Amino acid sequence: MDSILLEDNPHWLKSANEVYENYTEREMLPLALEYLNAKEIVAIIGARRVGKSSLTKLMIKALLQEVSPKNIFFINLEKPSFIPYKKDPTYLEKIYDNYLKLANPNRDEEIYFFIDEIQIFDSWEVFIKSKYESSNIKFIITGSNASLLASSYATLLTGRVLKLELSSFNFREFLNYKAIAHSSALEMAQNRIEIKQALDEYLKWGGYYSVFSNPSEAVKLGLLKNIAEDIILKDIVPRYSIKNSEAIRDLFFYVVSNATTQLNYSRLAKKIGIDAKSIKEYIGYFQDNFLIQTIPNYNTKLTDQIKSIKKIYMTDNGFLNLGVKRTQDRGAILENMVFTALNKKKLTYLLATKECDFYLDGKLYQVSYDIEDEQTKKREFEGLRYFAEKLGKERGYLVTYDGDEVVEYKGLEIEIVSLDKFLIECSDVLGKI
């Protein structure tokens, strides 16, 4: 086991600059570091390969400025050597004891214990709880399941966890990776061509680092397929004891083709050849493992909102390349991108006699690739006006690929925002989301 521990903790023998210098910064890092000041366990959750492990390495790099290297312990439970023991949570105690013997940390000072993909081990909460109350350990755990803290055992940790949900790279992080300055109006104007070129790439391939950092489109497509299939076949199928792995895999690719539309379980059931109840369960598994997200139709009555027909979106635009029929609908691609920027628990859509794409925190958002066609413009404007009147709003937002202006339509102020500006400055332009 010693060799595994040394492999996962190169900072014990080398400087932080030697081992963690090449990790790309993430916007969540400052908040994650702030959470370390609290007693509570820090849980970083998100889909496979969105960068949870990389974020923990950035946290370790920052900690090494003040904390002894031997007091920082990282372990990846997906190591093949650990898999045979995943049914035995007491093995986590053995791993920790080996760490104490090998690294000999200063136990009078706090120990930062990073456990990657903790859901691999059954009843892991028992081990965490036993150490949390009686030792000087700060736990930082990662997991690839939204229900990581929802099991019956997790009640042991109720009130003891601060949760962070990490997604794939947002557009600002993508521009930082490409070293395209965009932090001011002047920089955005100076680099407009480069920003638009980056936007086209980001729209098509999304924010998974392994995907956008590879120059080959064929490889990008293969990587996206691998990410999706790993989540389905390595996480969902074994976790939920699904016998027909081919059916659930096929369902995902059909779901991709229906992104940005209302969910129709019966129609999907006919295409896949399994019952609608199973389809609904599988959709829930996709959502729980961060492949997709569904949003309800807004209603002032919460029970009616919960029962409403859901719309479905992909959590990363890159997945849109994997549909049974690869979508070429520019409007759907742009709408899914806006969704990824707005993706919060309270996000809804509005549908009655008119439609509005998104409603969040009292703000109305309509999405259209362009509004050059008069019928398209009228449809989008009317949707905003209709719901603005119903909800008592004086302003609406229309996100398009290009164009920034404020117009008035039948007494409603509509701010037309270009997609790149929306993705870069939405917290400033549209209020904190």
N, C-alpha and C positions, 0 to 999 in steps of 0.2 A: 504493500500500500504506500510505502514511503515515496516511491518513484512517482506515483499518481499525485500525491500531495505536492511534491516539488514541481511537477509539470504545471499544476494549476496555480502555483504561487511563485513565479519567477522573481518577484520583488524581494523575496527573502535573501536572494543571492546577488541580484543586480539592481541597479538604480531604476527609479521610475521612468526616467527619460529613455532608458535602454529598452524597456519592455512595453510601455504604454504610450509612447510618443505618437504612434500612427493612428490612434483612434480618433474618429471625426467627432467634433463637439455636437452635443444635442441640447436643445432648448430646455429640456426638463432637468438638466444637471443642477442648476442652482437650487431648485425646489427640493430635489432629492438630497442634496447636501444639507439643506436647512432641516429636513426631516431627521437627519442623523442626530440633531441636538435634543430630540425628544426621546423619552424612554421606550416608546412604543416600537413594535416590530414594523419595519418598512417592507411592504409587499409591492413589487413591480410586476405588473401583469401585462400581457399582450401576446399577439400571435407569434408563432415561430418565426425567427429570423428578422424581427423588426428592430433588433438591436438591444434587447434587455441585457445580455451578457456584456456587450460593449459599454452600455451605460454604467454597469457595475465596475468595469475596469476604469472608466473615467472617474468614478467615485473613489476608487482605491488610489488612483494617481493623485487626487486632491488630498486625500487623507494622509498620504505619505509625507506631505509637507510638515505634518505635526505629530503623526503617530508612528511609533516604532514598527518597522516592517513585520516583525514576528507577531505583532498583535493584530494583524490583518490576515484573515483566513478565508480563502475562496475555494469552493468545491463544486464541481459540475456533476450532478447525480445521473446524468445521461451517459456517463462513462460505462463502456461495456462491462468493466470489472464489477460495477455496483449492481447491475441489472438482476443477477441471481438473488440478491438480498432485498429486493424492493417490497416484498411482502412482510419484511421484518423491520419495523421501525427502530428496534433496539440497535440495529447496525449503525444508525446515525450516531449513537453514543460511542460506538467503537471508532468511527471515523474521527470524532472529536477527540477522543482519548489519544489516538495516534498523532493527531496534530499537536497536542500538548507535549507529548514525549519528543517529537521530532523538532518542533520549532522552539519549545521552551519559552513561551511568551511571558511577559511580566503580568502576573495575575492580579497584582495590586492596581493595575490600570485597566481601562476598558478594552475588551476584545471585540473587534468587528468581524462578525461571522457572516460571510456571504454564501448562501446556498442557492445554486442555480437549478432551475427546473425541479422544484421541490415536490411537485405533484407526482413525480415518478415513484416516490415511496408512499406506501399505504400508511395511514394514521401518523403522518409526520408531525401533526399538531401536538401529539402527546410528548414527543421529544422537545419541541420548542417550548411548550408550557412548563415542562420540568426545569428547564434551564432559565427561562425568563424570570421566574419568581426568586430564584435562589443564587444567581450568579451575576457577575459583572460582564454580561455579554450583550452586545447590540446586534440583533439579527436583521439581516437584509436578505429577503428571499425573492426569487422570481418564479413565475409560473405562466403557462400558456393556456390557461383556462379561466374564463370570467367567473366561474363558480368555485374558484380555488378556495375561497373562504366561506362557502355556503354549505359544506358537508356537516353532518351531525357532530363530527369531532371538532369542527372549527368553532363550535360554540365555546370551546375551552379558551379561545382567544378573543372572544367578544370584548370590544372596547380596548383591545391591546394592539390594534393594527392601524397603521396609516397606509392607505393604498394609493398607488400611482399607476395610471394606465398609459402605456407607451404604444404609440402607433408608428407606422413607417415614416420616413422623412417627410416633413411638410415642405412646401415650396421654398420658404425662407432657408431652411436647412439645406435644401437641394442647391439653391443659389450660393450658399456659403461653401458647399463642397466644390462647386465650379469656380469659386473665387470671383463671382460677379457681384460687385458692390451694389447695394440697393437700400441702404439705411436712411436715405434722405430723398426728397423730391428731385434734387439736383442729380444725385447718382442714378436715380431711376430714369431720368431724362437722358443723361449721358450714355447710359448702357441699355437704352430701349431695345435696340436690335438684338443684343445678346440675351436680354431678358426674355424677349418673345421667342427666340430660338430655343432657349431653355424651357419655356412654357410648353412649346409643342412637344418636346421630348418628355417632359414630366406628365403632360396630359395622356400621352400614349402609353408610357411604360411605368408610371407610378413612382413610389418612393422607397422601394426595397433597395437597400444599398448594394447587395450582391447583383441586382439586376441592372440598375442604372450605371454602375461602375464598370460594367462589361461592355466593350465596344460593339460586339457582334449581336445583331438583332436575332439571329437564330438561337444564340446562346441565351439571350434575354428571355425569349419565349420558352425555352427549355427549363430555365431556372424558375420562372413563374409557375409552370406546370408542376415542377418538383416541389415547390413550396406548398401549393394547394394539395397535392397528393400526399405529401408527408403529414400534413395536418389531418387529412381524412383517414389515411391508412395507419399512421403511427399513433395518432391521438384519439380520434373519434371512434374508429372501429373497435379497438381493444377496450377502450374505456367504457363504452356502452354495449359491449358484447354483441355487435352487429354481425349477423351471419352472412348477409348478402352485401359484401363490400363493393362489388361491381355496380350494384344498383345505386348505392348512395354516392359513389363516385360519378356515375352518369347524371344523377340528379344535380350535382353541383354544376356541371357544365351546362345543363339546361337552365338552371337558375341564373347563371352568368348571362345567358342570352336574353333573359327577361329583366335584367337590372333596370332600375328607375321606373318600373311598372308596378301595378297592384298585384299582390300575390293571389294566385288562383290554384288552390291545392288540388281540386278535382281535375283540372286540366293537366297539371303536372303529373298527377297519378296515372292518367291515361297514357301519357307519353312514356313514362318509365315502367309502367306495368306493376306498380305496387299501390296499396290502398292509401287513401288521402290521410288517414290517421298517422301512418308511418311517415308520409311526406312531411306532415306538420312537425313530428318529432325530429326528423332529420334536419329540417330548417332550423329548429331550435339548437341542435348540436352545432350547425355551421355558425350560428350566431354566438354561441357560448365559446367557440374557439376562434372568434375574431375573423372569420372569413367574410361574413356578410353582416349587415345590420338592417333591421326593419324599423319603420317608423309608423305611428298610427295617424289616423285622421283626427285632427284637433276637435275636442268637444269640451264644453264647460263642465259636463258631468264625467268624472274620471272613469266610472264604470262603462259608459258608452264609448269613451275613447279607447279603453282597453279592448273592448269587443269589436272595434272597427276593423275594416279591411286594411291590412298593412301594405305599405310600399317597401320594396326591397332594393338595397344598394350594396355595392361591393365596398369593402373597407379600404381597398387600394385600387386605383385605376388600372394598374397593370393587369389585374385579373380579367378585365374586360376583353383581353386578347384570347381568352380561353373558351369562349362560348361555342356552342354547337354551330352557330352561325356567327362568325366574328363580326361584331357590330361596327358599322361604318357611320352610324348615326351621330353626327357631330354634336347635336343637341343633347343626346343621352350621355355622351362622354363628358361634356362640359357640366351637365347637371350632377353626374356622379362625383365629379371633382369638387363642385361646390359643397356637396354633401360631406365629403371627407373633411372639409374645412370647418363645417358647422356641426359635425357629429358630436352631439351631446345627448344626455339622457332625456332632456325635455324637448328635443326636436320633434316636430310634427309636420304634417302637410295639411292643406285645406282643400276640401272638395265638397261643393254643393251644386248650385247651378253654374258656378264658375270654379276655376281651380287656381290655387296658388301653391307653388312648389314647396316652400318651407316657411314655417312659423316658429320663431325661437325668441324667448325673452321679450315678447311684445313687438317683435320686428317681423315684417313681411318681406319675403325674398322670392322673387321670380327669376327664372333662369332661361335664357334663350341664346343660341349661338350668335345670332344677329337679329335685327328688327328692320331690315331693309324692305321686306315684304309688308305692305300695309295691313294685310289681314293678320299676320303674325304680331305686328306691333299692337294692333287693336286687341287681340286676344290676351296678350300679356298685360297690357295696361288695364283692361277691363277686369282681369282677375285681381289685380292689386286694388283697384278702386272698389270693387264689390266687397272684398273682405275688410278693407280699410274702413268703409262705412259701417259694416257690421260690428267691427271690433273697436271703433272709435279712434282710429289712427289717422294721423295727418301726413304720414310719409311712408313711402314704400321704396324698395330697392330692387333694381333689375340688373342682374349680372350678365354681361355679354362678353364675347371674346375680345372685342375692341370697342373703344368709345367711352368717354367720361364726360358726363354733363348732367345738369339738373333741369328737368322739364316739369311743366304743370299740365295735368290732365284732369279735366272736369273737377277742379278744386283740390286735387291730390298732388302733392309734391313727390315726384319720382326721381330718385337719384340713380342714374345709369352708371354702372361701375364696370370697368374692364376687368377681366378675370385675373390678370397678373397683379393689378393694383389691389383687387379684393383679397387675393391670397397673401400678398405681402403686408397689407396695411389694414386688414379687416378690423383688428382690435382698435385702431385709431379712427378709421373712417366711419365704421358702423357701430361703434361702442364696444366695450369689452364683452366678448362672447363667453 
